[in-house]
Every structure is written in structure tokens, then in C-alpha cells.
Amino acid sequence: MTGIIAQLIALVSYGNEFFATGNIANDYFPANSTFTYCNTADFRIIRKRFLSSEKKESVVAENPLEWFRWLKVNGCQRLRLSYKGSDDTAIARDYKLAGFVGGGGTWLLEAVYPKHRDCWANRWEVNRRNADDRKIWSVNYRRIMAKQPIYDASFDIRKAAENLEEALIQISSFARRQHLNNGIAWAGIFEQARQIMRNQTLRSDYFHQDLIVNKNYSLLAQKTIFSAASAWVFGGMGSWNDLGFESEKDQLRYEDLSAQLYKAIIEATITVINSY
């Protein structure tokens, strides 16, 4: 899973913990693993200049903790994560672009109030390219839409888990039949992600072990989102996206299974993180 998506997930989970309890670890930022490579993470709103059509960005929170407090003071009740796929004019299917900054569809944070929701988008920029601590990224979140209608959504974790497991079964079988092992045991990666769903406990070796506030999610929900994270194979050169097949039939099957897995991962992620 990309660091961009992981950070969105963590913001929703820890933000909702703060709204529910009023408590959150003071070192959430920058200690949470999703900020490992970030030197800043601020939050901004866009305002028009007085007596002018020009707009300017105003920082309302210097870090996630300040943002959670700012939202709560202004009446926000919870955070949600949303995703919208690219339209037919995109240069490639979303799963093919998902490993690149800004690619693979649009992810937004939604701040939900009693009668409306605001939408926040992230912007990642490299501002310390040669930083010794590897914190090369500056991240800011901008409120791009305000006072949007609230929509109802239901979250069936069991169904999302089943869809993810089925996608993993299908793509693992394909990888094994094709003997795909160009330095990476693709079938093994998919089967390992599926095994997470079968285990009775969670492993403790995930890079983003602190991705969510575990106590707020059922074991099935936890296994589903960590399985989805482990199944993320979409990137650039050397990734699953970098494969190709001489047979048109195999190529089409590969593309369909990849799109199916990508959709299942997104469905699982959105369903789990918004279920609390």
C-alpha cells in the first residue's frame, strides 16, 4: 500500500478515536509510521482575498493533532475516507497508475458535520530531497469542497472480505499457472495476503503496525484491511504492473484480474476504515 493511502487511513482512524474519546497520543505526529518520510503535515483552507477574486491558502492546523482539535471545535463529528475512480478519459486503468503520486483514482478525507460534509485533498511535495533522516516529503491537506450534502453508506465487512479473498484466489492461481517468478514470487505474495484472512491472530511484522486504532475494529475488520495492504502490488517498474504477456488471452486475463484485485482492495479499505 502506498504511503499516501496509508496516511489517509491512519488520519481517519486516529481522528475518529479523538472525536469519540477526546484522547490521542501526543506523539501521534510524527511518531506514527505513516509520517516516517514526512517533515511536515499541515492543513489549509482556501479563502478569497478581501475585495478580490484571488484566492489564498490559510493554514488552520500545523499538524494532525491541531487539525483534529480544530475540526472538533467547529462541530465535526467524524472523519470518513472516500474514493472515486478515474473516468474513461484517463490514459490508463486506475490500477496501472496507482503506484504514482496522484494516480489511481481520487482519494479524499471527508469531515462529517451534523448537516454537511467537507472534503479534503492531499498534496505531497519533495522539499528536502537529500535529507539525512529520509524525511523528504512535505504534505498538506486542503479543503477543496465545503458544505456538501451528507450521503448514507452501509459497510458490509464480511462481504468486502469475501470479495478480497476471491480476488486473491483468482490472481494467485493465474500467477502460479503462468510461472511468474521474475525475482518476485507473485503467487506467494497473493497467498500470504490471503493467509492473513485465515489466521486467528494478526502478525506483528507489518511496517504500518500502527495503521489503525485496533481496539475500534473487529478482528475480521483488522484482518481485512491488513490483507488489503499486503496485497498491494501496484507500482512502477519491477512491480506487478510491469508484466506483459505474448498471448492476447493471457494479457486480457491479467488485466481483468489486476483490476478486480484493485477494486477489492479499495472496497475492503473503505469498508473497514469507515465502519467505526
C-alpha angles and dihedrals in degrees: 000000000000119000089240094060093040090055092050091051092049093048091054094046098045093038091056090048088055093048091049100044108013088233133108132151111271090225095053084114118072097001098066110100093236088070095050093115098032125098094184138017114180136163127229143184125206118234134178116244115249111274090356139096090223119107131214135191118241121196110230096174130024094204141007095270091056090046093054090051092046091051093048093049088052093052103264111157103188147345127242135186120228135186133195122188123227119266127244093275093069116117092235142002114286097250090058092056098037096099094061128081108267094008134114100049132308123299120192138180112228121206106203120209128180093270107014146014133230123212124220126194127196130231120197121196132174106234101155103041096169099036112154091218090052090237092136100146131089111196129191132176118213128197100235099171130029135192096012121167117270116241129203118241133181123207120209104185094179092054092047090050091050092050091050093049092049091051090050092050092051097045094043090053091050093049092050094048091050092049090232106184109129091156090309123080096221096177089052092053092052093045091049090053089050091049089060087065091053098047119099092218136032122256117243099217101080114127090227096044087150094050094121139012093262097200091065094060134062119248089253090053092049093048091048097053094044090048089052091050092049092049093057105119100151116119143104131286114001094017130109087270090063095069127105137180134213093216113078089211092055092045093053091046090050092051094047093048091047092052090046092052092046091052092048092050092051092046091050093047096048093043096051100041093047094046094084 
